[in-house]
Amino acid sequence: MIIIGVNFNSSSAAGLPEGEGRKVVEAMCTSCHAVNRITESKGYSREHWLALTDTMIDLSSDQTNRALIADYLANNFPPNERRAPTLVDGDVNIKFKEWVVPTLGQRSRDPVEAPDGNIWWVGQWGNLMGRIDPTTGDMKEYPLPAGAMPHSVTPDKEGNMWYMGNKNGTVGRLDAETGDIKVYAMPDSKARDPHTGVFDKQGILWFTLQHSNRVGRLDPSTGDIEIKELPNAGSRPYGIKVADSGDLWVACNGSNCLVKVDAKTMDLEEIKLPHEDTTVRRLDIAEDGMIWYVNSGRGRLGRYNPDNGEIKEWPSPSGPRSHPYAIEVLNGIVWYNESAMRPDPLVRFDPATETFQSWVIPSGDFYAGILRHMRPTKDGDLLIHQSGTNRIIRVEIED
């Protein structure tokens, strides 16, 4: 699939230096994403610029423009160390297993393991959901209703796959056997952007609506949807997880807060975190009940104890501008990434020793993309992605 001239983002070529190939880059690159994706990148060799652009657009029948783009980008944006991560060595070994999804430029993201072991993802810009058979590597993509632009996907107990229609104010359920899709529209016109969803133990789907500043719940048995606005404007609810108690915990991407949602009443309790410049993309809940969160605004990893209110934070290895993003607590170990670094590293934190270890996340033999969400597998591995390079990745963790 070729994605050219589709204005997903309002962008311009301001900031691109003059030179042969600039107009081609303007026409074929900045029509889909902002120019800062180029100017603020880690830079690449010509070979790696070719590999990266080939994940976005098919120019196999236009070798002249393909070469012009590669030459221009390599000459003007060679490798640099401006945002290089601080990597930490350690004794744990991991392996990355990559799948390159079929549709180019789709921004594949948020992979999750279904009950049958298949891996599902959403391609937000491609307006699709996809499925990988991890045993054979076979993949299938499912087009979604126009304008859905899905942000995340999560399975129910029956194996149906639910996506958040981030751009058209819907939640959708795809029958994995038939491919049929049922769409649930938001009952409130102000609830515009379903973001991240999670099922509780009763089979109720809970979800955040970031820019609408709301949380919602959907009962699949009736189709009823309830929406609740957060107490403070601009909180921007983002990640959401279910505690053993059944209550929900929500991360605030626009304010220094976590929000506890009563699963029965939908009452909201805001917990203020230290420092006004704190923002939280995502959180997770450990087996001992501790709430772990990424302090994206300050480049720190945080822990909140809901029993006594204690808050503790650790500086992330790459510093205050590292912008931690995704997070998962797996077997007592905290995993997250530093999304503002180039390349994007995966970080491991051991609470028992308070030590870090980190690895650069690959995209083939080069390094590009951003990890925005991670989920565990039943075998104790992690599912991650690189949204800029159409890659779904399994992180195999050695015991």
N, C-alpha and C positions, 0 to 999 in steps of 0.2 A: 504494500500500500504506500502511495506517495502522499505526503501531507505538505502541500504547498499553498501559500496564499490564504490560509485559514487563520483569521485573526483571533486566536484564543486569548491572547493578551494584548493590551494596548501597548505597543512598543515602537521604538524608532531606532534608527541607526546612529543617533548622536553618540559620539564617543569612539566610533570606528575611524581609524586613521585612513588617510587617502592611500591609494595604491591600486594596482591592477587586481581585479577580483572583488573590490569593495561593493560594487553595485550588485554583483551576483550574490554576495553574502547578505546584503540588504534584502534582496528579493526572496531568497530561499531560507534564510536562517531567522531573521528578525520578524518574519511574518508569523512565526509560531511562538517565539519566546523573546523576552526582553534582551537587549544587547548586553546587559551586565552578566548574563550567563556566559558570555564570551570574554568580556574584559576582566571579570573577576575570577576567571578559571585559573587552574594551576598551570595552564599552558601545556602544549604538547609538541612532540616532533611531528613532521609531516605524516609519517606512517601512522601515528596514533590519532592525529586529527582525521585522517581518512577513516580509521576504524570507528571513531566516535560518530562522525557524521553519517557513516553507513548504518548506524543504529537508528537514525532519525528519518532519513530520506533515501529513496532508491534512485540513484543517478547512474545505474549501470548502463543505461542506454544514452547517457549524455556525459561521456568521459571528458569532454572539453571543460564543461562547467565544474565537474567533479574535481578536476585537476586545478582549476582556477581557485576554487574554494580552499582546497588543501594548501596550495602555495601561499595564498593570502594569509590564512590563519597561522601557518607555520612561521612565516616571515615576521608577522606582527605580534604574535602571541606564542612565543616559544616557552619551554618549561621555566617556571619560576618558583621561588620558595616563600612568596609573601604570606601564604596562609598554611604553611607546612605544619602538620601536627607534631606534637611531642609524643613519640612512641615509647612505651615502657616494656622492657623485656620481662619475661617470666618463665615459669616451668610448665605451664599448661600448653598443650598442643591442640590446634583445631585445623580443620580442612574446610575449604569452600567448594561446594558443588554448585555449578551454575547452569541455568537454563535460559536461553535467549528466546523470548516469546515472538510469535510470528509477525504481528502487525507493527510496522515501524512507527516510531514517534508517539506511541500510545501512553507513555509514562506509566509503565506497569508498577504496581505498588500493593502493599498490604497483604502479602500471601498468608494463607491459613490452611491448616490441614483439616480435611473433612473426616467424618467418622469412618469412611471406607478407606482412608489413607491417601486419597487423591489430594493434590494441592491446588487451591484456587487463588486467583488474584483478580484485581480490577485494573483495567487500562483507562485511566481517567480521561485523557485526551482522545483516546480511541473510542470512547463510549461503549465499552465492552467488559465482559467478564470472561475469564479463561480458566481452563482446567489442565493440569499436568498429571499424567500417570508417572510417578517417580520411578517405577520399576522399568517401564519401557521407554520413557521420555516422550511418549505421544502427547500431543496437545490439541485442545479444541477451544475455539473462541466463540462466544455467544454475543451477538449484537444486542444492545439494550434500547429501550424506547428513546426517541430523539430528545436530546437535551438533558439526559440524566447526569452525564459526566460523573460517574460513580467515584466516591472517595474511599470507601472501605467495603469489605465483604466479611460475613461471618456465617457459619453454618448453624442450623438448628439440630436437634437430636435426631430428626428423621433424615437428615442429609440434604435438606433444601438449603439453598444459598441465598442469603439476604444481602442486598447492597443498599448503600446510602446514596440517593439521587441528589448530589450536592448542588447541582445547578438548577433543578426544576422542582425542588421542594417535595420530593417523593421518597418513599422507601419501597423497594421491590423485592419480590421473592421469585427465585428461579427454581423450577423443578428440575433437579439434576438428571432425572430419567427421561423426561419428555422435552425439556428445553422451554416449556411454557413459562411465561412471566406474568405475575399478578402485581399490579401497582397500587400502592396506598398513598393517596395525596394527603398532605398536611391539612388539618382542619382549620388552621389559622394562617391567614395570608402573610403574617409577619414571621412565620416559621419557614424561612426560605431555604435553608442550607443544611439538611441532615449531614452529619459529618462522620462520626465513629459510632458503631453499634456493638452491643454485647447482650447475650441472653443470660437471664438469671436462672435459678434452679427450678422455677415454676414455668419456664418457657416463655416468659415475657421479654420482649425485645426493648432494651433501653438504648437511647442514643442522644448524642449531643448535637447542638446546632450552633456552631461557633459564632458567626457574625450576627445571628438572630438572638444570641445571648439567652438560649433556652436549653432545657433538657426535655426529652419526651419518652413516652413508653407506648408500645404497641402490643395489643393482645392478639396473637395470630388466630385464636379460636373465634374471635368476634370481629376482628378488624378495627376495633375501637382504638383511637389514639388520644392520649392526654398530653398536653404541653404545659410546662411550667417555666416561667421566666426567672432568671437568677436575681438575687437580691440587689446586686449592684450593677449598674450599667457598665459595659465595656469589659466584663469579666472574661468573655470569649471562651466558653467551655469547649474543651478539646478532647483529650483522652478520657476514657471512662472504664472502670473495672468494678466487678462485683466482689464484695467481702463475704466471708463465711456466714456472717449474720444475715445475709440477703440484701443488706443495704448497698447502695452504690457510692462510689467515690469518683469525683470529677476533677480534672486538672483545669486551671484557669490560664489560658494563653495570653490574656490581656491584663492580668492583675496578679498581685502577690497573694493568691489564695488557693486553697483546696475547698471543695464543696462536698458535704455528705448529703446524700439523698435518701430519705426514708422510703423504703420500697413499698410500704403499705399506704402511706398518706401523701407521698411526694413532697413532704416538708423538706426544706433546704436549710442546712446549717453551714455557714461559711467559717473556715479556719484561716485566719490571717497568718501568712508567713513573713519572716523578717525581711526588711529592706523593700522599699517601694519599687525598685527596679527588678524585682523578682518576677519572672513569668514562667509558667509550667506548661510544656507541650503535652507530656504524657506522664502517667504514673503506673505503678503496679503494687500488688499486695502480697507480701510474703506469707509463708505458712504460719508464722508466729503472729500475724496480724499487723505487722509494721507496714506503713505506707511509704514506699520508696518513690521518689519523684526526681525528674530532671529539672534543675533550675536553669532553664534555657537562657534567661536574661542575664545571669551572672556567671555562667560557665561552671556550675557546681552540681554535685549529686547530693540529694537531700533525703532525710528520713524523718517521718512524723510518727510518733507513738500515740495512737488514739486513746490509750488507757490513761496516760498522765499528761498528754499535751507536749511532751518533750520534742524539740526539733534539733536536729544536728545536720550539718552540711560539710562536705569535703570538696576542695577545689579539684576540678577535673584536670587531668594531666596537661592539656593544651591551653589551659588558662581561661580567663574571664570572658574571652570572645569566642570560645569554642562552640557555643550553642548546642548543648546536648539535646537530643530530640526523642528518639525511640527508647523504650526501656522494657526489660523483662526480668523478673526474678525467677531463677531456675535452680532448683536444688540448693537453695540458700545463697546462691551467687547472683549478684546484680550485673546484668549486661545492658549496655546502652551505647550510643554513638555520639560523636562530636561532629555535627552536621555542617558547621561553618568552616571546617578545615578542608584543605584540598591537598591530598585526597581525604575522603571521609573514613575515619578509623572506627573500628569496633572496639569497645572498651569493656574489660572485665574487672569487677570490684569484689573482693572477698571481705565481707563485713567482719569476719573473725579476726583477720590480721590487718584490716584496713589498708590493703595493698591493691595496686592497680596493675593491669597488664593490657596491652593494646596491639591491634593488628590493622593494617590497611586493608580495606575491603576492595577486592579486585573487580574489574570488568574485563574478563579475558586477560590479555597480557598488558592492558593499560588500566588506569584507575580514574573512574569518573562516575558521577551520579550522586544521589543523596538517599540515605535510608530514613524513612519517615515512620515506620511501624515495624515491630517484630513480634512474633508469636512462637510459642513452643510447639514441638511435635510430641507425640505420645512416647517416642523413643528417647526423649531428653535432649534433642537437638534444637536449634533455632531456625526459623524461617525469616529471612530478611530480603531486601531487594535493593536495586540501584535504579531509581526511577528515571534517571537521565539516559540509561543505556539499555532499556528493555530487558533487564535481567532479574530473574527470581533466583534466590540463592539459599541453599541449605548449609547451615554451619554445623559441621559434625564435630562434636566436642569429645575429646578423649577423656576417659575416666581418670 
